[in-house]
Amino acid sequence: MELLSAINLLALVLLPFVVPKIWEACWIFLLRPWMITRRFKKQGISGPKYRFVYGNLREMKKMKKEANDWVLDPNSNDIFPRVVPHYHNWLSQYGETFLYWNGTKPTLFISDPELGKQILSTKLGFAVIAKPRPEVFILFGKGLPFIEGDDWVRHRRILNPAFSMDRLKVMTKRMVDCTLRMLEEWRKQISGEEVMMRMEINKDFHRLISDIIATTAFGSSYEEGIELFKSQTELEEYFVTSLTSVFILGTQYLPTPTNLQLWKLDKKVKDSIKRIIDARLKSNSKNYGDDLLGIMLKAATSKESEKTMNMDEIIEECKTFYISGQGSSSILLTWTTLLLSLHQDWQEKLREEVFNECGKDTVPDSDTFSKLKLMNMVLMESLRLYGPVIKMVREATQDMKIGHLDIPKGTSIIVPFLKMHTDKAIWGEDAKQFNPLRFENGVSQAANQPNALLPFSVGPRTCIAQNFAMMETKTVLTMILQWFRISLSREYKHAPVDNFNLHPQYGLPVMLQPLDTK
């Protein structure tokens, strides 16, 4: 009897704590999805049915797995159905705007370009970076793209000078030196009477951009940059495997095998960055230099509160810039190389332009790149068809109205760049064809709508390092065209895949033919 009374007493004590949790679970898993689905249906917006806890994750995972077995015609730029098959299927079923569920997270897909630009460029605080999963921070760091409010304003103000055109011009020589090292290694691999060599070029681009970033932004040695590159690459592989799993709040703290490996690799990356920072602090330079790291270290000692950064913030910004910069530039180089391999006429046009403006043996400088009009057109077309970032995500921080849409608080919004960049209504009947001449009169005149190309986003949160990325790409591409003729290997399988950025699933094997001896 006493035991029963004790149990009843314990139940009464726990009741105030248990009931709210049960109600919260019912709200998250059942009531909220039902209410939000009804709210969007009243606006004529539907989508795949919400499934308990998982939402539509299982469908997405299944469709992606099936699509990963497809191999496309190398000449086809219609990659949207393979890269994001779930979006492709749901577009045909539910229209240009639809609702789906990323677990219990309502997600609104909006392919209207004007609404998309409005969402990305709004300064009114209605749409901000969506709250990411914790492993996103482990990979990318809590740098500029992932902070908000006054912290974002402060960081942006500090980092802006590092990417001024004057500083980028100074960086060009270091970019050239890094590229020259790679090209000389390529030439050494072509031995004897060989006139062509097979090269898995996307891997070399990945290493090269890592070297350029380590050298130009952090002033570190080649060896230090490669060590950081290896650790970050391992971390990225573990991150990609977690993207299609259901995230349960609190599991990021559990010592699961995946979490343990993520923590270990994250520590390796941070230790590599700390060694680079310590080396700079121990140098004799009193002003720490004028590259990205130097500018942040100066901010660490600033007495002005709006211009200061602490050491943890510096480490996070280094992580963010390293992985983001490495991905976007190396991927842009990879897909541009593919397009030039397929369209030999354009490769020869670019080579002729490089020879005319720079010469066959002259090392390019920053003044050269402004003269390369055809190269700029090709890069714009590459960004349109194979932009590294295929979508942008925002989140409604309150109930908001965008255009004709009423969007509930907490809804994620997908702005699908890959879909918008190949939309025939915007780009014409040849939207899925490689045609750099569409940019002959500039980006604003290339489509039926002004400024329809959004590879680096738009508005106040546009990519701070876009000019750095373009300078890197032009440097590398110019020098490759001076040294080698590139054609596609027969082993290439055209299989673009979304691993956070747009990657070639089976790599990019090409054939390199030296133009002459250097």
Salt bridges, closest charged atoms under 4 A:
GLU24 OE1 - LYS21 NZ 3.95
ASP78 OD1 - LYS432 NZ 3.43
GLU96 OE1 - LYS419 NZ 3.05
GLU114 OE2 - LYS117 NZ 3.40
GLU135 OE2 - ARG133 NH2 2.96
GLU148 OE1 - ARG461 NH1 3.23
ASP151 OD1 - ARG154 NH2 2.96
ASP177 OD2 - LYS173 NZ 3.28
GLU200 OE1 - ARG198 NH2 3.34
ASP204 OD1 - ARG207 NH2 2.77
ASP211 OD2 - ARG181 NH2 2.53
GLU234 OE2 - LYS268 NZ 3.72
GLU236 OE2 - HIS503 NE2 3.98
ASP266 OD2 - LYS270 NZ 3.76
ASP266 OD1 - LYS319 NZ 2.63
ASP271 OD2 - LYS267 NZ 2.91
ASP291 OD2 - ARG280 NH2 2.79
GLU313 OE2 - ARG154 NH2 2.78
GLU313 OE2 - HIS155 NE2 3.28
GLU316 OE2 - LYS270 NZ 3.60
GLU317 OE2 - HIS155 ND1 2.60
GLU348 OE2 - ARG351 NH1 2.72
GLU348 OE2 - ARG485 NE 3.11
ASP361 OD1 - LYS518 NZ 3.37
GLU381 OE1 - ARG384 NE 2.83
GLU381 OE1 - ARG438 NE 3.13
GLU395 OE1 - LYS105 NZ 2.96
ASP399 OD2 - ARG39 NH2 3.78
ASP406 OD1 - LYS401 NZ 3.74
ASP423 OD2 - LYS419 NZ 3.55
ASP430 OD1 - ARG438 NH1 3.26
GLU491 OE1 - ARG198 NE 2.78
ASP498 OD2 - LYS64 NZ 3.75
ASP498 OD2 - LYS391 NZ 3.66
